[in-house]
Amino acid sequence: MASEIELVDIQAGYGRAAPVLRGLSVAVPAGSIVCLVGPNGAGKSTVLKAASGLLKPRSGRILVGGREMTGQGPQAMLAAGVAHVLQGHSVFREMTVAENVLLGGYTLRDKAFAARRAEFVKELFPVVAQRWGSLAGLLSGGQQKQVEFARSLMVDPKVVLLDEPSMGLDPNATATVFEQIVRMRDAGTAVLLVEQNARRALEAADLGCVLDLGRVHISGPASELLADPQLGELYLGGRPAEPPVVPKR
Ligand SMILES: Nc1ncnc2c1ncn2[C@@H]1O[C@H](COP(=O)(O)OP(=O)(O)OP(=O)(O)O)[C@@H](O)[C@H]1O
């Protein structure tokens, strides 16, 4: 299957420090959610920064929809179809939900296309439509996250990079946010996801990659990673729940 974005043998880091990514490769197939899992500081956010052009890799290649995009900055990556939803909350609290969402289409020249996209995201995220005229700061954390998703989809990206979307959310809001991530995927946008809540994220994902020492250590179908007891112990906060043992008579 064609990849929406492909990072090949990436070396990347900050300033003069030793590289954080040391030969990292990951591909996001069309129509899929790929989840990056790994210990704190493994470099998960750094992968997303390299993928969106915020951090220039020292070496390696980046392809978007098969097109060579190595060395391009954030504006070019966005224009090529890579949207990045950063960690934490990034809504403008004193602006309305509408203003926040429409900002995502600021770079679009075709205003009719922008209007169609606004209708599309309102349909995809009902809370965005319901609270369209409200100040974004009045929304709950989970609702604000959906406003950020809607804003990122305004340009009709090929792939959305989501950095810790459930951070700071309660279990109910987390469940809603993951449902919306699956809806984004089903509506045609591929997703590259980084999450502390690794088990929950892998349940929503199609593919998983375990990062260690700056490269992808293990990758495969998310369901297989979830079922692997050793991975569970090491990276997913314990073994998967055992089925109950029925005592023999
Ligand atoms: N802006 C920066 N300047 C210098 N070093 C940084 C910067 N951002 C991250 N690092 C370092 O790069 C390494 C990887 O960080 P990164 O945030 O990518 O990890 P992560 O896997 O996303 O971790 P976490 O799960 O804690 O968010 C860490 O050692 C971190 O200290």
PDBQT file of the ligand as one rigid body, heavy atoms in Angstrom, charges set to zero:
ROOT
HETATM    1  N1  LIG A 301      13.978  21.336  22.206  1.00  0.00    +0.000 N 
HETATM    2  C1  LIG A 301      14.855  20.465  22.694  1.00  0.00    +0.000 A 
HETATM    3  N2  LIG A 301      16.135  20.813  22.917  1.00  0.00    +0.000 NA
HETATM    4  C2  LIG A 301      17.044  19.914  23.397  1.00  0.00    +0.000 A 
HETATM    5  N3  LIG A 301      16.758  18.632  23.676  1.00  0.00    +0.000 NA
HETATM    6  C3  LIG A 301      15.496  18.223  23.477  1.00  0.00    +0.000 A 
HETATM    7  C4  LIG A 301      14.473  19.109  22.982  1.00  0.00    +0.000 A 
HETATM    8  N4  LIG A 301      13.324  18.416  22.861  1.00  0.00    +0.000 NA
HETATM    9  C5  LIG A 301      13.616  17.162  23.282  1.00  0.00    +0.000 A 
HETATM   10  N5  LIG A 301      14.906  17.060  23.646  1.00  0.00    +0.000 N 
HETATM   11  C6  LIG A 301      15.560  15.818  24.129  1.00  0.00    +0.000 C 
HETATM   12  O1  LIG A 301      15.402  14.797  23.161  1.00  0.00    +0.000 OA
HETATM   13  C7  LIG A 301      15.148  13.541  23.784  1.00  0.00    +0.000 C 
HETATM   14  C8  LIG A 301      13.856  12.944  23.230  1.00  0.00    +0.000 C 
HETATM   15  O2  LIG A 301      12.765  13.802  23.552  1.00  0.00    +0.000 OA
HETATM   16  P1  LIG A 301      11.287  13.553  22.996  1.00  0.00    +0.000 P 
HETATM   17  O3  LIG A 301      10.436  14.651  23.569  1.00  0.00    +0.000 OA
HETATM   18  O4  LIG A 301      11.308  13.367  21.545  1.00  0.00    +0.000 OA
HETATM   19  O5  LIG A 301      10.935  12.157  23.687  1.00  0.00    +0.000 OA
HETATM   20  P2  LIG A 301       9.549  11.450  23.894  1.00  0.00    +0.000 P 
HETATM   21  O6  LIG A 301       9.753  10.015  23.590  1.00  0.00    +0.000 OA
HETATM   22  O7  LIG A 301       8.478  12.172  23.146  1.00  0.00    +0.000 OA
HETATM   23  O8  LIG A 301       9.367  11.623  25.458  1.00  0.00    +0.000 OA
HETATM   24  P3  LIG A 301       8.075  11.850  26.356  1.00  0.00    +0.000 P 
HETATM   25  O9  LIG A 301       7.329  10.562  26.329  1.00  0.00    +0.000 OA
HETATM   26  O10 LIG A 301       8.667  12.148  27.698  1.00  0.00    +0.000 OA
HETATM   27  O11 LIG A 301       7.317  13.014  25.772  1.00  0.00    +0.000 OA
HETATM   28  C9  LIG A 301      15.101  13.806  25.279  1.00  0.00    +0.000 C 
HETATM   29  O12 LIG A 301      16.348  13.451  25.812  1.00  0.00    +0.000 OA
HETATM   30  C10 LIG A 301      14.898  15.296  25.388  1.00  0.00    +0.000 C 
HETATM   31  O13 LIG A 301      15.488  15.826  26.530  1.00  0.00    +0.000 OA
ENDROOT
TORSDOF 0
